């Protein structure tokens, strides 16, 4: 496995770049981060990864991530997602004239 540091993370677009002194910068998608139980990466977070192929364009991307200590990334909160869905549904109901 390769080791790298999160160079940047775009929370709105769900991807970022990892940098390593020995390898070129490599793309990482939110799906790979969520597989290890985190919502995103934070700049400076150290990760181990393997190199895989991006299914959209065939370019190299980081896969099979392992976050290294100290972990500064935000853990996923599955219940928060369900609460967000309820809040959105409630707002839509109220805007439609519901009481």
C-alpha positions in Angstrom: 0.0 0.0 0.0 1.1 3.6 -0.7 1.0 6.3 2.0 -0.1 9.9 1.2 -1.5 13.0 2.7 -4.8 14.7 1.7 -3.7 17.7 -0.3 -7.3 19.1 -0.6 -10.9 18.0 -0.3 -13.9 19.6 -2.1 -16.8 18.7 0.2 -19.4 20.0 -2.3 -18.1 17.9 -5.2 -17.1 14.9 -3.1 -13.5 14.4 -4.1 -10.0 15.4 -3.4 -6.4 14.8 -4.1 -3.7 12.9 -2.2 0.0 13.9 -2.3 3.0 11.8 -1.7 6.7 12.6 -2.0 7.3 9.4 -4.0 4.2 9.4 -6.3 2.3 11.9 -8.4 -0.8 13.4 -6.8 -3.8 11.0 -7.1 -7.5 11.5 -7.2 -9.7 10.2 -4.4 -13.5 10.0 -4.5 -15.9 10.3 -1.5 -17.1 6.7 -2.2 -13.7 5.4 -1.1 -13.7 7.5 2.0 -17.3 6.4 3.0 -16.3 2.8 2.7 -14.0 3.2 5.7 -16.8 5.0 7.7 -15.9 8.7 7.2 -17.8 11.5 5.5 -14.7 13.2 4.0 -11.0 13.8 4.3 -9.4 16.8 5.9 -6.3 18.4 4.4 -3.3 16.9 6.2 -5.0 13.5 7.0 -2.6 10.6 6.3 -4.0 7.6 4.4 -2.8 4.4 3.0 -4.3 3.4 -0.3 -4.0 1.2 -3.3 -4.1 2.4 -6.9 -7.1 1.5 -8.9 -8.7 2.6 -12.1 -11.4 5.3 -12.2 -14.5 3.7 -13.9 -15.5 7.0 -15.5 -12.2 7.9 -17.3 -9.8 5.0 -16.7 -7.3 7.2 -14.9 -5.6 6.2 -11.7 -7.4 6.8 -8.4 -7.0 5.9 -4.8 -8.9 2.8 -3.6 -9.1 0.7 -0.5 -8.3 3.6 1.8 -7.1 3.1 5.4 -7.0 6.3 7.5 -3.9 6.6 9.7 -3.6 8.1 13.2 -4.3 10.7 14.1 -7.6 10.6 12.4 -8.9 14.1 11.8 -11.7 13.2 9.3 -15.4 13.4 10.3 -17.0 10.0 11.0 -20.2 9.2 9.1 -23.4 9.7 11.0 -26.1 7.5 9.3 -28.9 8.8 11.5 -28.1 12.4 10.5 -28.8 11.5 6.9 -32.3 10.1 7.8 -33.0 13.2 9.9 -32.0 15.4 7.0 -34.5 13.5 4.7 -37.3 14.0 7.2 -36.5 17.7 7.5 -36.5 18.2 3.8 -39.8 16.3 3.4 -41.3 18.4 6.1 -40.2 21.6 4.5 -41.6 20.5 1.2 -44.9 19.6 2.8 -45.2 23.0 4.5 -44.4 24.9 1.3 -47.1 22.9 -0.5 -49.6 24.3 2.1 -49.7 21.4 4.5 -50.2 22.1 8.2 
